[in-house]
Amino acid sequence: MATKVISVKMTDDKIIAHYMNFVLENEVHPKSIFKFCKEHKIKEDEFYKYFGSFEALQKSIWNKFFLNTTTLLHKNKDYENFSNKDKMLTFFYTMFELLTMNRSYVLFTLSTNRKMLDKMAELKDLRSHIKEFAIELIEESNADKTLKITKQSPRVFSEGAWVQFAFLLKFWMDDSSAGFEKTDLAIEKSVTTIFDVFDNTPLDSLIDFGKFLYKENFA
């Protein structure tokens, strides 16, 4: 009697998992899609069904971090009632929890001797997602304001949110505190600062945040 062979469906998540494991185990990014697929028993057409190149796969990993973060946010039934500041805080806390679960991969892919332009290209889609998330927040806030002069610029706010994330990412990568508690503190202070800036009451928060950065980098 012939044994029935059960075919396992290949998904983008499975390909990503194989890719991340390859990178961590070999401490190098794979060079050949053919060899990578052969080693992990992936049909090439299945790979290309989801990714046109390794570069596209790398971007997709960051997109997954963002998607998983927002999915977790919306699973919280109280999230929609949060203030915009608390939504941003929760977003960053959740995002960095997921990054911490994949810290070895993130540190490797962003700490290797790749050109800075290549690293930024890998984060390009994530940048767009974070800016869109920030634009939604500020547009919600603007909708509640009747005077045009009190409304904030979605473009400026979203760019600020991306710069904030980039700073926090670098801070987290360098953070050696237990449980990355210093990163949590940086998230709290930076989010408070950016919202105070847009509420036109920045001085106290900027001074407090500046003291924190000085202490962490120069003390």
Secondary structure, 3 states (H helix, E strand, C coil): CCCCCCCCCCCHHHHHHHHHHHHHHHCCCCCCHHHHHHHCCCCHHHHHHHCCCHHHHHHHHHHHHHHHHHHHHHHCCCHHHCCHHHHHHHHHHHHHHHHHHCHHHHHHHHHCCCCHHHHHHHCHHHHHHHHHHHHHHHHHHHHCCCCHHHCCCHHHHHHHHHHHHHHHHHHHHHCCCHHHHHHHHHHHHHHHHHHHHHCCCCHHHHHHHHHHHHHHHHC
